[in-house]
Amino acid sequence: MATTSVLPSEFADLEPFAGWALQGERARYAKRIESTMDELQAFYDAAFPRTQAALDYLDQFPLDELPEDAKHLLWLYCALITVSFPVEAWRQPRVPDSGASSIDAILEPVI
């Protein structure tokens, strides 16, 4: 059974986490909130060690000319930033002591 890859072939090992490759901060934040700490930790543990390789790969393209698979890789690493504090500091998906508050990005880059 063939599967469709959304990431560059060099990052096939991260394909199980391709669901994190979401465009937009709101979508990534929503995924973080609906995820368990085990899911956040698994994603972080797989993606974090590959950060420099991802940066090197993405640096070969002008930002406004990223191929689709590279865009997904960029969004995946934007999601890694979104989960880093919950994993490294808070040990929970939500911001501690913030209740139901949230922050909405009014404007963000479009690629």
FIKOLZA-1660 file (N, C-alpha, C; in steps of 0.1 Angstrom, whole numbers, plus 5000, padded with zeros to 4 digits):
% residues 111
   i   px   py   pz ch aa at
   1 5008 4988 5000  A  M  N
   1 5000 5000 5000  A  M CA
   1 5009 5012 5000  A  M  C
   2 5008 5021 4990  A  A  N
   2 5016 5033 4989  A  A CA
   2 5010 5044 4998  A  A  C
   3 5019 5052 5004  A  T  N
   3 5014 5063 5011  A  T CA
   3 5019 5076 5005  A  T  C
   4 5012 5086 5006  A  T  N
   4 5016 5099 5000  A  T CA
   4 5025 5107 5011  A  T  C
   5 5037 5110 5007  A  S  N
   5 5045 5118 5015  A  S CA
   5 5043 5133 5013  A  S  C
   6 5043 5140 5024  A  V  N
   6 5041 5155 5024  A  V CA
   6 5054 5162 5027  A  V  C
   7 5064 5155 5032  A  L  N
   7 5077 5161 5036  A  L CA
   7 5087 5157 5025  A  L  C
   8 5098 5164 5024  A  P  N
   8 5109 5160 5015  A  P CA
   8 5114 5146 5019  A  P  C
   9 5119 5139 5009  A  S  N
   9 5123 5125 5012  A  S CA
   9 5134 5124 5022  A  S  C
  10 5142 5134 5023  A  E  N
  10 5153 5135 5033  A  E CA
  10 5148 5134 5048  A  E  C
  11 5135 5137 5049  A  F  N
  11 5128 5138 5062  A  F CA
  11 5117 5127 5063  A  F  C
  12 5119 5116 5056  A  A  N
  12 5109 5106 5057  A  A CA
  12 5107 5100 5071  A  A  C
  13 5117 5101 5079  A  D  N
  13 5116 5096 5093  A  D CA
  13 5106 5105 5101  A  D  C
  14 5103 5117 5097  A  L  N
  14 5094 5126 5104  A  L CA
  14 5080 5125 5098  A  L  C
  15 5078 5117 5088  A  E  N
  15 5065 5116 5081  A  E CA
  15 5054 5112 5091  A  E  C
  16 5056 5103 5101  A  P  N
  16 5045 5100 5111  A  P CA
  16 5040 5113 5118  A  P  C
  17 5048 5124 5118  A  F  N
  17 5044 5136 5124  A  F CA
  17 5039 5147 5114  A  F  C
  18 5037 5143 5102  A  A  N
  18 5033 5152 5092  A  A CA
  18 5019 5159 5095  A  A  C
  19 5012 5154 5104  A  G  N
  19 4999 5160 5108  A  G CA
  19 5002 5173 5116  A  G  C
  20 5014 5175 5120  A  W  N
  20 5018 5188 5127  A  W CA
  20 5021 5199 5116  A  W  C
  21 5023 5195 5104  A  A  N
  21 5027 5205 5093  A  A CA
  21 5015 5213 5089  A  A  C
  22 5010 5221 5098  A  L  N
  22 4998 5229 5096  A  L CA
  22 5001 5244 5093  A  L  C
  23 4995 5249 5083  A  Q  N
  23 4997 5263 5080  A  Q CA
  23 4989 5272 5090  A  Q  C
  24 4996 5281 5096  A  G  N
  24 4989 5291 5105  A  G CA
  24 4991 5288 5120  A  G  C
  25 4994 5298 5127  A  E  N
  25 4996 5297 5142  A  E CA
  25 4984 5291 5149  A  E  C
  26 4972 5296 5145  A  R  N
  26 4959 5291 5152  A  R CA
  26 4958 5276 5150  A  R  C
  27 4960 5271 5138  A  A  N
  27 4959 5256 5136  A  A CA
  27 4969 5248 5144  A  A  C
  28 4981 5253 5145  A  R  N
  28 4992 5247 5153  A  R CA
  28 4989 5247 5168  A  R  C
  29 4984 5259 5172  A  Y  N
  29 4980 5260 5186  A  Y CA
  29 4969 5251 5190  A  Y  C
  30 4959 5250 5181  A  A  N
  30 4947 5241 5184  A  A CA
  30 4952 5227 5185  A  A  C
  31 4961 5223 5176  A  K  N
  31 4966 5209 5176  A  K CA
  31 4973 5206 5189  A  K  C
  32 4981 5216 5194  A  R  N
  32 4989 5215 5206  A  R CA
  32 4979 5213 5218  A  R  C
  33 4968 5221 5218  A  I  N
  33 4959 5220 5229  A  I CA
  33 4951 5207 5229  A  I  C
  34 4948 5201 5218  A  E  N
  34 4941 5189 5217  A  E CA
  34 4950 5176 5218  A  E  C
  35 4963 5178 5219  A  S  N
  35 4972 5167 5220  A  S CA
  35 4975 5164 5234  A  S  C
  36 4979 5151 5236  A  T  N
  36 4984 5147 5250  A  T CA
  36 4999 5151 5251  A  T  C
  37 5003 5151 5263  A  M  N
  37 5018 5153 5266  A  M CA
  37 5026 5142 5259  A  M  C
  38 5021 5130 5259  A  D  N
  38 5029 5119 5253  A  D CA
  38 5030 5122 5238  A  D  C
  39 5020 5127 5231  A  E  N
  39 5020 5130 5217  A  E CA
  39 5030 5142 5215  A  E  C
  40 5029 5152 5223  A  L  N
  40 5038 5164 5222  A  L CA
  40 5053 5159 5224  A  L  C
  41 5055 5151 5234  A  Q  N
  41 5069 5146 5236  A  Q CA
  41 5074 5138 5225  A  Q  C
  42 5066 5129 5219  A  A  N
  42 5070 5121 5208  A  A CA
  42 5074 5129 5196  A  A  C
  43 5066 5139 5193  A  F  N
  43 5069 5148 5182  A  F CA
  43 5082 5156 5185  A  F  C
  44 5083 5161 5196  A  Y  N
  44 5095 5169 5200  A  Y CA
  44 5107 5160 5199  A  Y  C
  45 5107 5148 5205  A  D  N
  45 5118 5139 5205  A  D CA
  45 5123 5135 5191  A  D  C
  46 5113 5134 5182  A  A  N
  46 5117 5130 5168  A  A CA
  46 5122 5142 5160  A  A  C
  47 5116 5154 5162  A  A  N
  47 5119 5165 5153  A  A CA
  47 5131 5174 5158  A  A  C
  48 5132 5175 5171  A  F  N
  48 5142 5184 5177  A  F CA
  48 5156 5181 5172  A  F  C
  49 5160 5168 5172  A  P  N
  49 5174 5165 5168  A  P CA
  49 5177 5168 5153  A  P  C
  50 5166 5169 5145  A  R  N
  50 5167 5172 5131  A  R CA
  50 5166 5186 5127  A  R  C
  51 5166 5195 5137  A  T  N
  51 5164 5210 5135  A  T CA
  51 5174 5215 5126  A  T  C
  52 5187 5213 5128  A  Q  N
  52 5197 5219 5120  A  Q CA
  52 5196 5214 5105  A  Q  C
  53 5194 5201 5104  A  A  N
  53 5192 5195 5090  A  A CA
  53 5180 5202 5083  A  A  C
  54 5169 5204 5090  A  A  N
  54 5158 5211 5084  A  A CA
  54 5161 5225 5080  A  A  C
  55 5168 5232 5089  A  L  N
  55 5172 5246 5085  A  L CA
  55 5181 5246 5073  A  L  C
  56 5191 5237 5073  A  D  N
  56 5200 5236 5061  A  D CA
  56 5192 5233 5049  A  D  C
  57 5183 5224 5049  A  Y  N
  57 5175 5221 5038  A  Y CA
  57 5167 5233 5033  A  Y  C
  58 5160 5239 5042  A  L  N
  58 5151 5251 5038  A  L CA
  58 5159 5262 5033  A  L  C
  59 5172 5264 5038  A  D  N
  59 5180 5275 5034  A  D CA
  59 5184 5275 5019  A  D  C
  60 5182 5263 5013  A  Q  N
  60 5186 5263 4999  A  Q CA
  60 5176 5269 4989  A  Q  C
  61 5164 5273 4995  A  F  N
  61 5154 5279 4987  A  F CA
  61 5151 5293 4991  A  F  C
  62 5147 5302 4982  A  P  N
  62 5142 5315 4986  A  P CA
  62 5128 5312 4992  A  P  C
  63 5125 5320 5003  A  L  N
  63 5113 5318 5010  A  L CA
  63 5100 5318 5001  A  L  C
  64 5100 5327 4992  A  D  N
  64 5088 5328 4983  A  D CA
  64 5088 5318 4972  A  D  C
  65 5098 5309 4972  A  E  N
  65 5098 5298 4961  A  E CA
  65 5100 5284 4967  A  E  C
  66 5095 5283 4979  A  L  N
  66 5096 5270 4986  A  L CA
  66 5087 5260 4978  A  L  C
  67 5092 5248 4975  A  P  N
  67 5083 5237 4970  A  P CA
  67 5073 5233 4981  A  P  C
  68 5063 5226 4977  A  E  N
  68 5052 5222 4986  A  E CA
  68 5058 5214 4997  A  E  C
  69 5066 5204 4994  A  D  N
  69 5071 5196 5005  A  D CA
  69 5080 5204 5015  A  D  C
  70 5087 5214 5010  A  A  N
  70 5095 5222 5019  A  A CA
  70 5086 5231 5027  A  A  C
  71 5075 5236 5022  A  K  N
  71 5066 5244 5030  A  K CA
  71 5061 5235 5041  A  K  C
  72 5057 5223 5039  A  H  N
  72 5053 5214 5049  A  H CA
  72 5064 5212 5060  A  H  C
  73 5076 5211 5056  A  L  N
  73 5087 5210 5065  A  L CA
  73 5088 5222 5074  A  L  C
  74 5087 5234 5067  A  L  N
  74 5087 5247 5075  A  L CA
  74 5076 5247 5085  A  L  C
  75 5064 5244 5081  A  W  N
  75 5053 5244 5090  A  W CA
  75 5055 5234 5101  A  W  C
  76 5061 5222 5098  A  L  N
  76 5063 5212 5108  A  L CA
  76 5073 5218 5119  A  L  C
  77 5083 5226 5115  A  Y  N
  77 5092 5232 5124  A  Y CA
  77 5086 5244 5131  A  Y  C
  78 5076 5250 5125  A  C  N
  78 5069 5261 5133  A  C CA
  78 5061 5254 5144  A  C  C
  79 5056 5242 5141  A  A  N
  79 5048 5235 5151  A  A CA
  79 5058 5230 5163  A  A  C
  80 5070 5227 5159  A  L  N
  80 5080 5223 5170  A  L CA
  80 5082 5235 5179  A  L  C
  81 5082 5247 5174  A  I  N
  81 5083 5259 5183  A  I CA
  81 5071 5259 5192  A  I  C
  82 5059 5257 5186  A  T  N
  82 5047 5257 5194  A  T CA
  82 5046 5247 5205  A  T  C
  83 5053 5236 5203  A  V  N
  83 5052 5226 5214  A  V CA
  83 5065 5226 5223  A  V  C
  84 5074 5234 5220  A  S  N
  84 5087 5234 5228  A  S CA
  84 5085 5238 5243  A  S  C
  85 5077 5249 5245  A  F  N
  85 5075 5253 5259  A  F CA
  85 5067 5243 5267  A  F  C
  86 5056 5237 5262  A  P  N
  86 5049 5227 5269  A  P CA
  86 5058 5215 5272  A  P  C
  87 5067 5211 5263  A  V  N
  87 5076 5200 5266  A  V CA
  87 5087 5203 5275  A  V  C
  88 5094 5214 5273  A  E  N
  88 5106 5218 5280  A  E CA
  88 5103 5224 5294  A  E  C
  89 5092 5231 5295  A  A  N
  89 5090 5239 5308  A  A CA
  89 5077 5235 5315  A  A  C
  90 5066 5235 5308  A  W  N
  90 5053 5235 5315  A  W CA
  90 5048 5221 5318  A  W  C
  91 5052 5211 5310  A  R  N
  91 5047 5197 5311  A  R CA
  91 5032 5196 5310  A  R  C
  92 5026 5205 5302  A  Q  N
  92 5012 5205 5299  A  Q CA
  92 5010 5213 5286  A  Q  C
  93 5000 5209 5278  A  P  N
  93 4997 5216 5266  A  P CA
  93 4993 5231 5267  A  P  C
  94 4986 5234 5278  A  R  N
  94 4982 5248 5280  A  R CA
  94 4992 5256 5288  A  R  C
  95 4991 5269 5286  A  V  N
  95 4999 5278 5294  A  V CA
  95 4995 5277 5309  A  V  C
  96 5004 5274 5318  A  P  N
  96 5000 5273 5332  A  P CA
  96 4993 5286 5337  A  P  C
  97 4983 5284 5346  A  D  N
  97 4976 5294 5353  A  D CA
  97 4970 5305 5344  A  D  C
  98 4966 5300 5332  A  S  N
  98 4960 5310 5322  A  S CA
  98 4945 5308 5320  A  S  C
  99 4940 5298 5327  A  G  N
  99 4925 5295 5325  A  G CA
  99 4922 5292 5311  A  G  C
 100 4911 5298 5306  A  A  N
 100 4907 5296 5292  A  A CA
 100 4912 5307 5283  A  A  C
 101 4922 5315 5287  A  S  N
 101 4927 5326 5279  A  S CA
 101 4934 5320 5267  A  S  C
 102 4934 5328 5257  A  S  N
 102 4942 5325 5245  A  S CA
 102 4947 5337 5238  A  S  C
 103 4956 5336 5229  A  I  N
 103 4962 5347 5222  A  I CA
 103 4960 5344 5207  A  I  C
 104 4954 5353 5200  A  D  N
 104 4952 5351 5185  A  D CA
 104 4961 5360 5177  A  D  C
 105 4968 5354 5168  A  A  N
 105 4976 5362 5159  A  A CA
 105 4967 5369 5149  A  A  C
 106 4969 5382 5148  A  I  N
 106 4960 5390 5139  A  I CA
 106 4966 5390 5125  A  I  C
 107 4979 5389 5124  A  L  N
 107 4986 5389 5111  A  L CA
 107 4998 5380 5112  A  L  C
 108 5000 5372 5102  A  E  N
 108 5012 5364 5102  A  E CA
 108 5017 5362 5088  A  E  C
 109 5029 5358 5086  A  P  N
 109 5034 5357 5072  A  P CA
 109 5027 5346 5065  A  P  C
 110 5025 5349 5052  A  V  N
 110 5019 5339 5043  A  V CA
 110 5029 5335 5033  A  V  C
 111 5031 5322 5032  A  I  N
 111 5041 5316 5023  A  I CA
 111 5033 5309 5012  A  I  C
% end
